[in-house]
Amino acid sequence: MKTEDDPKPDAHFPIRTYGKGELALCYIHGVCQQSAVNQFNKWICTAPGLEQSLLDTGMKCRSKHYTPAQVRLIVNVFGEP
């Protein structure tokens, strides 16, 4: 929460549609986009219940984007990048 004495605004990650590579790079820095996507997909598969929750929202394996609802699920598990 921002106070008048605090010059920094609150850090906030916007919940919106993200490309899969775009979101992966938010979490995984210093690698090429495809490497980030590959690692991020492994994280999703190993996070208990996350992959099924994403599939329940209509996510397809070949989707190129995460919807805001899917991004919210991811942020709830991994925290804000």
Buried (B, 14 or more C-beta within 10 A) or exposed (E): EEEEEEEEEEEEEEBEEBBBBBBBBBBBEEEEBEEBBEBBBEBBEEBEEBBEBBEEEEBEEEEEBBBEBBBEBBBEBBEEE
